[in-house]
Amino acid sequence: MQSRLFWKDKIFPIAITISIVFFILYVILGLLGITESEEIVKNIGNISRWCERISSGIFKEPVNALSNLGFIIAGLLMFSVLSRDSQDTEHINKFHGLTPISTLYAGTVICLGVGSMLMHGTNTNWGAWADNLSMIMYILLPWLINVREMGRWQIKKFFIVYIIIVLIYAISRWFLGSRLGINLDLFGLSIGLWIISEALFRFWSPRFRWISGFAGFIVAAVFGITPLEIFSNIDQYWWIILFWVPALFSVKMPTTRRKYTPWFFLGMFMYLLSFLIWIQGKPNTPYCKPDSLIQLHGIWHLMTAFSTWCFFKFFRTERMLK
C-alpha cells in the first residue's frame, strides 16, 4: 500500500516523460540516419505493404506511424484515471488504482503505440519485430487475467507466466519469424483464448469448462477460417488443441462478475469493424490511396486504440459476487 501511495502522483508524469523521451530519441536517431538501411533507401517511393507510399523522411510511412499516437494517448489516459482512483480498492477491482495488473495493462497499451510506430516509421525488420512483440504483450493480458482468477493464481505466478511467454515469443520471433517456426500465430490464437476464457468467466461450470474450447472455432470463423478449412489442413491448424488451455487451468468458478454492456461489446464492435478496414488498407484494393493523408491503416490504429480504452473500462466494471 505504501509503495502505491508513493507512485500515485508520480506514475502519470513518468509515463508522459518516457513517451516524450521515446519520441525525441526516435527523431534524433532518424535525423542521424541510424534507423535507415540501404534496403529501405532503395524502397523510397514504393508503396508499403500497408498502402502508404514510403517517404524519405524520418517517418517512412508518416500517417501510419503518427496515428500510433492514439495508443500512447490512450495509455496515458489510463494512467491518469488510475492515479486519481483511491488506492485502497484492490479488493474491489484489480483495475482500480495502481495495481500491478492495471499498471501493466496501461503500460502495454503505450507499448502498442511505440512498437507500431517503430515498424511504420522505419520499415525495418527489427521495427516489425518490435511491433509484433508489443501486440503480444497486450493480447496475452485479457485471457491470462481471466485464467488467473479462475485458477486462483497469486500475482507472482501471473507475472512469471506472462514474462516467460513474452520472452519465448520475443526470442522465437527474432530468429524464426512471425510464425515462430511452428506455424503458430500467437496473436490470433490469443484473441480466441480471450473469448474462450471470457465465456468461461461468465458461464463457468464443470461441464462448460470442457465445452468452452469449441468457442474458438466460432472466433476463427469470424476471422475467415472455417472448421472445414481447419480440418482439411489440420497440419497447419494443429494449434486448435490450445483452445482448451483456459479450461485446463480454470479450475474454480470466478469470485467476481463483470458488466458487458456497453464497454465490452463496444470494444469488440470497434475491433471487428477496424479489422474490416485493416483488410482494405493494403495495396491492390480499391481503397488504397498511397499519397493520401487519410490512410485506412492509420484509421485502424485509432479505432483499435479506442478498443483498448473500451476494454479498460470493461475490466473496471468487475465486482465481487455477493
TAJO-V865000 format. One record per backbone hydrogen bond with DSSP energy under -1.0 kcal/mol. CO is the residue of the C=O (numbers start at 1). NH is the residue of the N-H. E is the energy in kcal/mol with one decimal. If there is no record, write none. Layout:
# TAJO-V865000
co->CO nh->NH e->E
co->CO nh->NH e->E
This chain:
# TAJO-V865000
co->1 nh->5 e->-2.1
co->2 nh->6 e->-2.0
co->3 nh->7 e->-1.9
co->4 nh->8 e->-1.4
co->7 nh->10 e->-1.6
co->7 nh->11 e->-2.7
co->10 nh->14 e->-2.4
co->11 nh->15 e->-2.5
co->12 nh->16 e->-2.3
co->13 nh->17 e->-2.5
co->14 nh->18 e->-2.8
co->15 nh->19 e->-2.1
co->16 nh->20 e->-2.5
co->17 nh->21 e->-2.8
co->18 nh->22 e->-2.4
co->19 nh->23 e->-2.0
co->20 nh->24 e->-2.5
co->21 nh->25 e->-2.9
co->22 nh->26 e->-2.6
co->23 nh->27 e->-2.2
co->24 nh->28 e->-2.6
co->25 nh->29 e->-2.9
co->26 nh->30 e->-2.3
co->27 nh->31 e->-2.6
co->28 nh->32 e->-1.9
co->29 nh->34 e->-2.0
co->30 nh->33 e->-1.0
co->33 nh->36 e->-1.0
co->37 nh->41 e->-2.2
co->38 nh->42 e->-1.8
co->43 nh->46 e->-2.6
co->46 nh->54 e->-3.1
co->48 nh->51 e->-1.8
co->52 nh->48 e->-2.5
co->54 nh->45 e->-2.6
co->60 nh->55 e->-2.6
co->61 nh->65 e->-2.6
co->62 nh->66 e->-2.7
co->63 nh->67 e->-2.0
co->65 nh->68 e->-1.4
co->66 nh->69 e->-1.9
co->67 nh->70 e->-1.6
co->68 nh->72 e->-1.4
co->69 nh->73 e->-3.0
co->70 nh->74 e->-2.2
co->71 nh->75 e->-2.7
co->72 nh->76 e->-2.3
co->73 nh->77 e->-2.4
co->74 nh->78 e->-1.9
co->75 nh->79 e->-2.1
co->76 nh->80 e->-2.2
co->77 nh->81 e->-2.4
co->78 nh->82 e->-2.8
co->79 nh->83 e->-2.1
co->80 nh->84 e->-1.1
co->89 nh->92 e->-1.7
co->89 nh->93 e->-2.2
co->93 nh->96 e->-1.4
co->97 nh->99 e->-2.0
co->99 nh->103 e->-2.5
co->100 nh->104 e->-1.9
co->101 nh->105 e->-2.4
co->102 nh->106 e->-2.3
co->103 nh->107 e->-2.2
co->104 nh->108 e->-2.4
co->105 nh->109 e->-1.7
co->106 nh->110 e->-1.6
co->107 nh->111 e->-2.0
co->108 nh->112 e->-1.8
co->109 nh->113 e->-1.2
co->110 nh->114 e->-2.1
co->111 nh->115 e->-3.2
co->112 nh->116 e->-2.1
co->113 nh->117 e->-2.1
co->114 nh->118 e->-2.0
co->115 nh->119 e->-1.7
co->116 nh->120 e->-2.6
co->117 nh->121 e->-2.2
co->118 nh->122 e->-1.7
co->119 nh->123 e->-2.6
co->120 nh->61 e->-1.4
co->121 nh->60 e->-2.5
co->124 nh->128 e->-1.8
co->125 nh->129 e->-2.1
co->126 nh->130 e->-2.1
co->127 nh->131 e->-2.1
co->128 nh->132 e->-2.6
co->129 nh->133 e->-2.5
co->130 nh->134 e->-2.1
co->131 nh->135 e->-1.9
co->132 nh->136 e->-2.1
co->133 nh->137 e->-2.5
co->134 nh->138 e->-1.5
co->135 nh->139 e->-2.7
co->136 nh->140 e->-1.8
co->138 nh->141 e->-1.4
co->140 nh->144 e->-2.0
co->141 nh->145 e->-2.8
co->142 nh->146 e->-1.7
co->143 nh->147 e->-2.5
co->144 nh->148 e->-2.6
co->145 nh->149 e->-1.8
co->146 nh->150 e->-2.3
co->147 nh->151 e->-2.2
co->148 nh->153 e->-2.2
co->150 nh->252 e->-2.5
co->154 nh->158 e->-2.1
co->155 nh->159 e->-2.1
co->156 nh->160 e->-2.2
co->157 nh->161 e->-2.6
co->158 nh->162 e->-2.4
co->159 nh->163 e->-2.7
co->160 nh->164 e->-2.3
co->161 nh->165 e->-2.3
co->162 nh->166 e->-2.3
co->163 nh->167 e->-2.7
co->164 nh->168 e->-2.6
co->165 nh->169 e->-2.5
co->166 nh->170 e->-2.9
co->167 nh->171 e->-2.4
co->168 nh->172 e->-2.5
co->169 nh->173 e->-3.4
co->170 nh->174 e->-1.6
co->171 nh->175 e->-2.0
co->172 nh->176 e->-3.2
co->173 nh->177 e->-1.1
co->177 nh->180 e->-1.8
co->179 nh->182 e->-1.9
co->179 nh->184 e->-2.1
co->184 nh->186 e->-1.1
co->185 nh->189 e->-2.6
co->186 nh->190 e->-2.2
co->187 nh->191 e->-1.5
co->188 nh->192 e->-1.6
co->189 nh->193 e->-2.5
co->190 nh->194 e->-2.1
co->191 nh->195 e->-2.0
co->192 nh->196 e->-2.6
co->193 nh->197 e->-2.7
co->194 nh->198 e->-2.5
co->195 nh->199 e->-2.4
co->196 nh->200 e->-2.1
co->197 nh->201 e->-2.4
co->198 nh->202 e->-1.9
co->199 nh->203 e->-2.8
co->205 nh->209 e->-2.3
co->207 nh->210 e->-1.1
co->208 nh->212 e->-2.3
co->211 nh->214 e->-2.0
co->212 nh->215 e->-2.1
co->213 nh->216 e->-1.7
co->214 nh->217 e->-1.2
co->215 nh->219 e->-1.9
co->216 nh->220 e->-2.5
co->217 nh->221 e->-2.1
co->218 nh->222 e->-2.0
co->219 nh->223 e->-1.4
co->220 nh->225 e->-3.0
co->221 nh->224 e->-1.8
co->226 nh->230 e->-2.3
co->227 nh->231 e->-2.7
co->228 nh->232 e->-1.4
co->229 nh->233 e->-1.0
co->233 nh->236 e->-1.7
co->233 nh->237 e->-1.7
co->237 nh->240 e->-1.7
co->238 nh->241 e->-1.6
co->239 nh->242 e->-1.8
co->240 nh->243 e->-1.8
co->241 nh->244 e->-1.2
co->242 nh->245 e->-1.9
co->244 nh->248 e->-1.9
co->245 nh->249 e->-1.4
co->246 nh->250 e->-2.0
co->249 nh->251 e->-1.8
co->255 nh->321 e->-2.8
co->257 nh->319 e->-2.5
co->260 nh->265 e->-1.6
co->262 nh->266 e->-2.7
co->263 nh->267 e->-2.4
co->264 nh->268 e->-2.4
co->265 nh->269 e->-2.5
co->266 nh->270 e->-2.6
co->267 nh->271 e->-2.1
co->268 nh->272 e->-2.7
co->269 nh->273 e->-2.5
co->270 nh->274 e->-2.3
co->271 nh->275 e->-1.9
co->272 nh->276 e->-1.6
co->273 nh->277 e->-1.6
co->274 nh->278 e->-2.8
co->275 nh->279 e->-2.0
co->276 nh->280 e->-1.2
co->277 nh->281 e->-1.2
co->280 nh->282 e->-1.2
co->285 nh->288 e->-1.7
co->289 nh->292 e->-1.9
co->290 nh->53 e->-2.1
co->295 nh->299 e->-2.1
co->296 nh->300 e->-2.3
co->297 nh->301 e->-1.8
co->298 nh->302 e->-1.9
co->299 nh->303 e->-2.6
co->300 nh->304 e->-2.6
co->301 nh->305 e->-2.1
co->302 nh->306 e->-1.8
co->303 nh->307 e->-1.8
co->304 nh->308 e->-1.9
co->305 nh->309 e->-1.3
co->306 nh->310 e->-2.3
co->307 nh->311 e->-2.5
co->308 nh->312 e->-1.8
co->309 nh->313 e->-2.3
co->310 nh->314 e->-2.2
co->311 nh->315 e->-2.6
co->312 nh->316 e->-1.2
co->314 nh->317 e->-1.8
co->315 nh->318 e->-1.2
co->319 nh->257 e->-2.7
